[in-house]
């Protein structure tokens, strides 16, 4: 599995606007081969921003890379410019290969 995350520093007071952009943007992720799930995460607040992260899970890194090169990716990111002024700087990308995974059903009953 592969996890792709983008971290956003959203300007304080613009959180609802930022979330609205994400809720209204077109997504065809469910139709993309290798896509597992997506989460938009709201993190801690600091003095002048609130931390957010987009978090997608993929079957493997190759599936993620294929998506970034697809028409679905370009369509999903077409309105990125509309979010200008909502966050500080560019999002910070982080990609992770899953090396260990534990699910509730994997834990023995105590």
C-alpha positions as CSV (number, residue, x, y, z in Angstrom):
1,X,0.0,0.0,0.0
2,X,1.0,3.6,-0.5
3,X,-0.2,6.7,1.3
4,X,0.0,10.1,-0.4
5,X,-0.6,13.2,1.7
6,X,-0.6,17.0,1.1
7,X,-0.3,19.3,4.1
8,X,-2.0,22.7,3.9
9,X,-1.6,25.7,6.2
10,X,-5.0,27.3,6.0
11,X,-5.3,30.9,7.0
12,X,-7.1,31.3,10.3
13,X,-10.8,32.2,9.7
14,X,-10.8,30.6,6.2
15,X,-11.3,27.0,7.3
16,X,-15.0,26.8,6.2
17,X,-14.0,28.2,2.7
18,X,-11.2,25.7,2.3
19,X,-13.4,22.7,3.3
20,X,-16.1,24.0,0.9
21,X,-13.6,23.9,-2.0
22,X,-12.8,20.3,-1.2
23,X,-16.4,19.2,-0.9
24,X,-17.4,20.9,-4.2
25,X,-14.5,19.8,-6.4
26,X,-15.1,17.0,-8.9
27,X,-13.6,13.7,-7.9
28,X,-13.4,10.6,-10.0
29,X,-11.1,8.8,-7.5
30,X,-13.5,6.0,-6.9
31,X,-13.1,5.0,-10.6
32,X,-9.3,5.2,-10.6
33,X,-7.5,1.8,-10.6
34,X,-5.7,1.2,-7.3
35,X,-7.5,3.9,-5.3
36,X,-8.5,2.6,-1.8
37,X,-9.7,5.7,0.2
38,X,-9.5,9.4,0.8
39,X,-9.7,11.6,3.9
40,X,-9.5,15.4,4.3
41,X,-8.0,15.9,7.8
42,X,-8.3,19.0,10.0
43,X,-5.3,19.3,12.4
44,X,-4.2,21.7,15.1
45,X,-4.6,25.4,15.0
46,X,-1.6,27.7,15.6
47,X,-1.4,31.4,15.9
48,X,-2.3,32.2,12.2
49,X,-3.2,29.0,10.5
50,X,-5.0,25.6,10.8
51,X,-3.2,22.6,9.6
52,X,-5.0,20.3,7.1
53,X,-4.0,17.2,5.2
54,X,-5.4,15.4,2.2
55,X,-4.7,11.7,2.7
56,X,-5.2,9.1,0.0
57,X,-4.5,5.4,0.2
58,X,-3.5,3.4,-2.9
59,X,-2.8,-0.3,-3.5
60,X,0.7,0.7,-4.5
61,X,2.9,3.6,-5.5
62,X,2.6,2.8,-9.2
63,X,-1.2,3.3,-9.0
64,X,-0.7,6.7,-7.3
65,X,1.8,7.7,-10.0
66,X,-0.5,6.6,-12.8
67,X,-3.3,8.7,-11.3
68,X,-1.1,11.8,-11.2
69,X,-0.5,11.4,-14.9
70,X,-4.2,10.9,-15.7
71,X,-7.0,13.1,-17.1
72,X,-8.9,12.5,-13.8
73,X,-6.0,14.1,-11.9
74,X,-5.9,17.1,-14.2
75,X,-9.7,17.5,-13.8
76,X,-9.6,17.2,-10.0
77,X,-6.9,19.9,-9.8
78,X,-8.3,22.2,-12.5
79,X,-9.9,24.6,-9.9
80,X,-6.8,24.7,-7.6
81,X,-6.4,28.4,-8.4
82,X,-9.7,29.1,-6.8
83,X,-8.2,28.3,-3.4
84,X,-5.6,31.1,-3.6
85,X,-5.7,33.1,-0.5
86,X,-7.0,30.2,1.6
87,X,-3.7,28.8,2.6
88,X,-0.1,29.9,3.1
89,X,2.3,28.9,0.4
90,X,2.2,25.6,-1.5
91,X,1.0,22.4,0.0
92,X,3.7,20.1,1.2
93,X,3.6,16.6,-0.4
94,X,4.6,13.5,1.6
95,X,4.4,9.9,0.2
96,X,4.8,6.8,2.2
97,X,5.1,3.1,1.4
98,X,3.2,1.0,4.1
99,X,5.7,-1.3,5.8
100,X,3.3,-2.6,8.5
101,X,-0.4,-2.6,8.9
102,X,-2.6,-3.7,11.8
103,X,-6.4,-4.1,11.6
104,X,-8.8,-4.8,14.5
105,X,-9.5,-8.3,13.2
106,X,-5.7,-9.0,13.4
107,X,-5.6,-8.4,17.1
108,X,-6.1,-11.5,19.3
109,X,-8.8,-11.2,21.9
110,X,-7.3,-10.4,25.2
